[in-house]
Amino acid sequence: MHWVGAGAGEDADTLPAITSEGAEGISVVTCAMNRTENLLSALRSWLGFTEISEVIIVDWSSDVPVAQSLREQGIDDPRIRILRVDGEARWILSYAFNAGFRAARFDKILKVDADLLLMPDFFARNPLPARSFVAGNWRTSRAGTGACERVLLRHPGRSVRGGGVQRIHHHLWLGRRRSVPSADRHRRPADRRGGQHDPPSGPQ
């Protein structure tokens, strides 16, 4: 595991533990394995937001490295940080996202699938009150009821307490790093009009 591009000087072998600390801002965390075509389309939509402080992409052993694809497409933004994981034949989503969460440097985290295009009014439609989180619903997503049922914006402390997430049901979430006492009571449904999925281009 190693950083590529903007984060190349950082030590990826000793990622920090997930804590409640972080500078003010929003870290977008995503991961992909051979879904770069979708990722490139989604990434352009994320970079259009001044609210987003960094975009962490966990490249889980894609055949063509994500960093190479970004260079070929002329995508160069100092907010992009790519964490490359080599030698993994099997896609393990929870491992990939946990690495991204640990690398996040800001006090709010927006976890998104690599194919999710954010609409220009996403943050206006999905405000984040204190002691709350915004989440989609994976059950209704399976029923095809809207892209932002696959989003989560939250304080991630509760989800990742004890070292990491074992299973990830939310395809998008947004929240602050400190823990939420009651996940059900403080959950706010994501406005499904805030995003849409790019058509799939690969298996992951």
C-alpha positions in Angstrom: 0.0 0.0 0.0 1.4 3.4 -1.0 0.4 6.9 -1.8 0.6 8.1 -5.4 0.8 11.7 -6.7 0.0 14.4 -4.2 0.5 12.1 -1.2 3.6 10.3 -2.4 5.7 11.5 0.5 3.4 10.1 3.2 3.8 6.8 4.9 0.9 4.6 3.9 2.2 1.6 5.9 1.3 3.2 9.2 -2.1 4.9 8.6 -3.3 6.6 11.8 -6.1 5.2 13.8 -9.6 6.6 13.2 -10.2 9.4 15.8 -12.6 12.3 16.3 -9.9 14.8 15.4 -9.7 16.6 12.1 -9.3 20.0 10.5 -12.5 21.8 9.5 -13.6 20.6 6.1 -15.0 17.6 4.1 -13.1 14.5 3.1 -14.6 12.5 0.3 -13.7 8.8 0.5 -14.2 6.4 -2.3 -12.6 3.2 -3.5 -12.6 1.3 -6.8 -11.2 -1.8 -8.5 -11.4 -1.6 -12.4 -14.2 1.0 -12.3 -12.0 3.9 -13.5 -14.3 5.0 -16.3 -17.1 5.6 -13.9 -14.8 7.1 -11.3 -13.5 9.7 -13.8 -17.0 10.9 -14.5 -18.0 11.0 -10.8 -14.7 12.6 -9.8 -15.3 15.6 -12.0 -18.6 16.2 -10.3 -17.0 16.1 -6.9 -14.2 18.5 -7.7 -16.7 21.1 -8.7 -17.6 21.7 -5.0 -15.5 24.3 -3.0 -16.9 22.6 0.1 -14.8 19.5 -0.5 -11.4 19.8 1.0 -9.9 16.5 -0.2 -10.8 13.4 -2.3 -9.3 10.1 -1.1 -9.4 7.4 -3.7 -8.4 3.9 -2.6 -7.2 2.1 -5.8 -7.7 -1.6 -4.9 -5.3 -3.2 -7.4 -7.0 -1.9 -10.5 -5.4 -3.4 -13.6 -4.6 0.1 -14.9 -3.7 2.3 -11.9 -6.1 5.1 -11.2 -3.2 7.6 -11.1 -2.2 6.7 -14.6 -5.8 7.1 -15.9 -6.1 10.5 -14.2 -2.8 11.7 -15.8 -4.0 10.5 -19.3 -7.3 12.4 -18.8 -5.5 15.6 -17.6 -7.2 15.5 -14.2 -4.8 17.3 -11.8 -6.2 18.7 -8.6 -4.2 19.1 -5.4 -7.2 17.8 -3.4 -6.9 14.4 -4.9 -5.0 11.8 -2.8 -4.7 8.3 -4.2 -3.9 5.3 -1.9 -2.8 2.4 -4.1 -3.1 -1.2 -2.8 -1.2 -3.7 -4.9 -1.5 -7.4 -5.2 -5.1 -7.9 -4.2 -6.9 -10.3 -6.5 -10.1 -10.2 -4.5 -12.3 -7.1 -4.0 -12.9 -6.4 -0.2 -15.0 -3.3 0.0 -14.8 -2.9 3.8 -11.0 -3.1 3.9 -10.7 -0.5 1.1 -13.1 2.0 2.8 -11.5 1.5 6.2 -8.1 2.5 4.7 -9.7 5.6 3.2 -11.4 6.5 6.5 -8.1 6.2 8.4 -6.4 8.5 5.8 -9.1 11.2 6.0 -7.8 14.5 7.4 -11.0 16.6 7.9 -13.8 16.7 10.4 -16.6 15.6 8.1 -16.5 12.5 5.8 -18.5 11.9 2.7 -18.4 8.3 1.7 -19.5 7.7 -1.9 -19.5 4.9 -4.4 -17.0 5.5 -7.3 -19.9 5.9 -9.8 -22.0 8.5 -7.9 -22.3 11.8 -9.7 -23.1 14.6 -7.2 -25.6 17.2 -8.4 -24.6 20.9 -7.9 -27.2 21.3 -5.1 -26.1 18.1 -3.2 -25.0 19.9 0.0 -27.9 22.3 -0.1 -30.3 19.3 -0.2 -28.4 17.4 2.5 -27.5 19.8 5.4 -25.6 18.2 8.3 -27.0 19.4 11.7 -25.0 18.9 14.9 -24.9 15.4 16.3 -26.5 13.8 13.2 -25.6 12.1 9.9 -27.1 11.8 6.5 -27.5 8.4 5.0 -29.1 6.6 2.0 -30.9 3.4 2.4 -29.4 0.3 0.7 -32.7 -1.6 0.8 -34.5 1.0 -1.3 -31.5 1.4 -3.5 -31.8 -2.2 -4.5 -35.4 -1.5 -5.5 -34.1 1.2 -7.8 -35.6 4.2 -6.0 -32.8 6.7 -6.3 -29.1 7.2 -6.4 -28.8 9.1 -3.1 -30.2 6.1 -1.3 -26.5 5.1 -1.8 -24.9 8.0 0.1 -23.8 8.6 3.7 -22.6 11.9 5.3 -21.9 11.7 9.0 -19.8 11.8 12.1 -18.0 8.5 11.5 -16.7 7.9 15.1 -19.6 5.5 15.9 -19.4 3.5 12.7 -15.7 2.9 12.9 -15.2 2.5 16.7 -13.1 -0.5 17.5 -10.8 -0.1 14.5 -13.0 -0.3 11.4 -16.2 -1.1 9.6 -16.9 -4.8 9.1 -19.9 -4.4 6.8 -20.9 -1.4 4.8 -24.6 -1.1 4.0 -24.7 2.6 3.1 -23.4 3.4 -0.4 -23.1 7.1 0.6 -22.9 8.8 3.9 -21.8 12.2 5.3 -21.1 13.1 8.9 -18.6 14.5 11.4 -15.8 12.4 12.9 -17.0 12.4 16.5 -19.4 9.6 17.5 -23.1 9.8 17.3 -24.9 8.5 20.5 -27.9 7.0 18.7 -27.5 6.1 15.0 -31.3 5.7 14.5 -32.3 8.8 16.3 -29.8 11.1 14.6 -30.1 9.7 11.1 -31.3 12.0 8.3 -32.4 10.4 5.0 -30.4 11.6 2.0 -32.3 13.5 -0.6 -32.2 11.2 -3.6 -32.3 14.1 -6.0 -28.8 15.2 -5.0 -27.0 12.6 -7.1 -27.2 10.0 -9.8 -25.2 6.9 -10.9 -23.0 6.7 -13.9 -23.8 3.6 -15.9 -21.6 0.7 -14.7 -18.4 0.0 -16.7 -16.9 -2.9 -14.8 -17.4 -5.6 -12.1 -16.5 -3.6 -9.0 
